[in-house]
């Protein structure tokens, strides 16, 4: 691999042991994927935050990596295993909380911003078109590749952290323009609801795996795009999509000769049935990916004047920035459930609290059974809120 003089100095240990080890990892990953060189990054988004997912082994790793290492680019964290403030209300144990706070402190000691959200692109970590970044949350990285035109591979937690420490990542995959072309055309004939975009993502991801879809027939806003991107990344491994005449790079690639798949009501119905296996649930959770300001406002508007009549728990998961910015709307949502920040229904130890749960997010409904032992119901926000009113 071709390294610049500055990169060679890091590898020679002239900028400290933490940076040397991080660059070693970045170079090793690059060699595996055939990268010829490294590329400077403007930001990183790190996964591997929840104690539930990284465990004690992950803590040992972070304690080791964080010794003498600092990030060189703005870096944000994915959701952790609990709301950093309201974890007792969630039912999280003291032991879990202590380990979770230690993990966040370790990231903080490296200079990482410690509010934890999977929508950093809505809360301060906003790349520009053409920026190279190292992001490690499957829905978020798909959003910045697709809706922003920034460039990132589907990084793992350790790789993204190493890239943040050295300010560079290996130049392969989606960092190269030739790998960002669509691989399949999707003709979508769906209604414009948020939930239909969630099911569309489910239907497409399960059909195309790690392909790059080029959509016709939709014009998603940020909220529709994020729930669709999350579903495609969970039901498949989609890291980028184009929408005709809508996303920044859609006009830069040809679709000539590509396979065309059609997704309409029948395919959405199949996707819905594949995700929803129970009727009654103990928990209803929204905000996968984290709710935007607009979503919190719209939910509050919808719930204004209504009354909760059931004891089914409701969680609204969002970023700390959104929760702090909208106290009036948050107060309305709190009459129906708990507005949680820094965490989500999948990465918190929900399996110790509930056996069945529901969401409008196809991504959540993919992971709740497999990662959280939940029996799941998948339905729209309005349909699920009718359960409790
Ligand atoms: Fe975000 Fe958790 Fe969903 S990290 S995308 S809310 S599974």
Boltz pocket constraint, residues with backbone or C-beta under 6 A from the ligand:
constraints:
  - pocket:
      binder: B
      contacts: [[A, 78], [A, 79], [A, 118], [A, 139], [A, 230], [A, 287], [A, 288], [A, 289], [A, 290], [A, 317], [A, 343], [A, 344], [A, 345], [A, 346], [A, 347], [A, 363], [A, 364], [A, 367]]
      max_distance: 6.0
